[in-house]
Amino acid sequence: MNSQIDFSNKADVERLVSNCINGDRVSQQEFYKAFYNKMMGICMRYATDTEDAKDLLHDGFIKIFNKLKGFKNEGSLEGWVRRIMVNNAIDHVRKRKETFVRSDNENLFDSIETDNEDDAENEVLVSIKAELLLKLIQQLSPAYRTVFNMYVIENYTHKEIAQILGINIGTSKSNLAKAKMKLRESYKKYENKLDR
């Protein structure tokens, strides 16, 4: 098999997946290399450090290889792989029984409109270099980090986050608001260090 797979070619994807299912080590290694960087990026967003991210990545790839028979070659293979990796990271957070902070008055956060947030705030987050943003996200508590990743990056709704994590919608909104506040504070500290 070629060392470079054309993922836009369904026949190439089918062949790679089939070879991986049949235990072909070269194809499995090629599959792993093709998705390593992007999937490591996902794991780093949910992890507290590089070692934790590597553990998440390893577990995620085991699940992916075990579930490959279920890939129907409908939609992108990358999207399918990404979904499993994200779900693995979320499962990891749930298994650790992270404490999802409950606000004193969760109903207060039910009225927060986070779907149409201030564009200026989102532009600031987008303008921060990816590497710096990743470091700042990793400094968040696991609860804040998880809700931030799920809402801002994975595009889950607060209702979906609440269902997946077993919390209520107010807690999800509260954690997101606090995560953004912490990120702004951390970024200001970073900028202040640069100004000195």
C-alpha positions in Angstrom: 0.0 0.0 0.0 1.2 3.5 -0.7 2.7 5.4 2.2 0.2 8.2 1.5 -3.5 7.5 1.6 -5.9 9.7 -0.4 -8.7 10.1 2.1 -11.0 11.6 -0.5 -10.8 8.3 -2.5 -13.4 5.9 -1.0 -11.7 2.9 -2.5 -8.4 3.9 -0.7 -10.3 4.4 2.6 -12.1 1.1 2.2 -8.9 -0.8 1.5 -7.1 0.8 4.5 -10.0 0.1 6.8 -10.3 -3.5 5.6 -6.5 -4.1 6.0 -6.7 -2.7 9.5 -9.6 -4.9 10.4 -7.7 -7.9 9.1 -4.8 -7.1 11.4 -2.3 -5.7 8.8 0.3 -4.0 11.0 1.6 -1.7 8.2 -1.9 -0.4 7.5 -2.6 0.0 11.2 0.6 2.0 11.6 -0.3 4.1 8.5 -3.8 4.7 9.9 -2.3 5.7 13.3 0.2 8.1 11.7 -2.5 9.7 9.5 -4.6 10.7 12.5 -2.0 11.0 15.3 -1.5 14.8 15.2 -5.2 15.8 15.0 -6.3 13.3 17.6 -3.5 14.2 19.9 -4.7 17.8 19.7 -8.1 16.7 20.8 -6.7 14.7 23.7 -4.5 17.6 24.8 -7.6 19.8 25.1 -9.2 17.4 27.6 -6.0 16.3 29.4 -4.1 18.0 32.2 -0.7 17.3 30.7 1.0 15.5 27.8 1.2 12.1 29.6 -2.5 12.2 30.3 -3.2 13.1 26.7 -1.0 10.2 25.5 -3.0 7.8 27.7 -6.3 9.2 26.2 -4.9 8.9 22.7 -3.8 5.3 23.3 -7.2 4.3 24.7 -8.9 6.1 21.9 -7.0 4.3 19.2 -7.7 1.0 20.8 -11.5 1.8 20.7 -11.2 3.0 17.1 -9.5 -0.2 16.0 -12.0 -2.3 17.9 -14.9 -0.4 16.2 -13.5 -0.2 12.7 -15.9 -3.0 11.5 -18.7 -0.5 12.3 -17.4 2.1 9.9 -19.7 2.1 6.8 -17.6 4.4 4.6 -20.4 7.0 4.8 -19.1 10.4 5.6 -15.5 11.1 6.4 -13.3 8.6 8.1 -11.6 11.5 10.0 -15.0 12.7 11.3 -15.8 9.1 12.5 -12.4 8.8 14.2 -12.7 12.3 15.8 -16.1 11.4 17.2 -14.8 8.3 18.9 -11.7 10.2 20.3 -13.9 13.0 21.7 -16.3 10.5 23.2 -13.4 8.6 24.8 -12.0 11.9 26.3 -15.5 12.7 27.7 -15.9 9.2 29.1 -12.5 9.6 30.8 -13.6 12.7 32.5 -16.9 11.1 33.6 -15.0 8.0 35.0 -12.8 10.2 37.1 -16.1 11.6 38.6 -15.0 15.2 38.1 -16.9 17.6 40.2 -19.0 19.9 38.0 -19.4 23.1 39.9 -22.9 23.9 40.8 -23.7 27.6 41.2 -25.6 29.0 44.2 -28.5 29.8 41.9 -28.4 27.6 38.8 -31.6 29.1 37.5 -29.7 32.3 37.1 -27.6 30.7 34.4 -30.6 29.2 32.6 -31.4 32.6 31.2 -27.9 33.2 29.9 -27.9 33.2 26.1 -24.7 31.6 25.2 -25.6 30.7 21.6 -25.5 34.3 20.5 -22.5 35.5 22.5 -20.6 38.7 22.2 -18.7 38.4 18.9 -15.8 40.5 20.4 -15.3 37.9 23.1 -15.2 35.0 20.6 -12.8 37.0 18.3 -10.4 37.4 21.2 -10.5 33.6 21.8 -10.0 32.9 18.1 -7.1 35.4 17.8 -5.1 33.7 20.5 -2.5 31.4 19.1 -3.6 27.8 19.2 -0.6 26.7 21.2 -1.2 29.4 23.9 -4.9 28.7 24.0 -4.2 25.0 24.5 -2.0 25.8 27.5 -4.6 28.1 28.9 -7.4 25.5 28.5 -5.2 22.9 30.2 -5.0 25.2 33.2 -8.7 25.2 33.7 -10.3 22.8 36.2 -11.4 19.5 34.6 -15.1 20.5 34.9 -14.6 23.9 33.3 -12.2 22.5 30.6 -14.7 19.7 29.6 -17.7 22.0 29.3 -15.6 24.6 27.4 -14.3 22.0 24.9 -17.7 20.4 24.4 -19.5 23.7 23.9 -17.0 25.9 22.1 -15.0 23.4 20.1 -17.2 20.4 19.7 -20.4 22.4 19.2 -22.6 20.5 21.7 -25.6 22.4 23.1 -25.9 22.9 26.8 -28.8 20.5 26.8 -26.6 17.8 25.2 -23.7 18.6 27.6 -26.0 18.3 30.6 -27.3 14.9 29.4 -23.9 13.5 28.6 -22.3 14.6 31.8 -25.2 14.0 34.1 -25.5 17.7 35.2 -28.2 20.2 34.7 -28.2 22.9 32.0 -27.6 25.7 34.5 -24.4 23.9 35.7 -23.2 23.6 32.1 -23.8 27.3 31.4 -22.2 28.3 34.7 -19.1 26.2 34.0 -18.8 27.7 30.5 -19.2 31.3 31.8 -16.6 30.6 34.5 -14.2 28.9 32.0 -14.3 31.9 29.7 -13.8 34.2 32.7 -10.7 32.2 33.8 -9.4 32.1 30.2 -9.7 35.9 30.0 -7.9 36.3 33.3 -5.1 33.9 32.3 -4.7 35.6 29.0 -4.5 39.1 30.6 -1.8 37.7 33.0 0.1 36.4 30.0 -0.2 39.7 28.2 1.0 41.6 31.3 4.1 39.4 31.4 4.9 40.3 27.8 4.5 44.0 28.5 7.2 44.0 31.2 
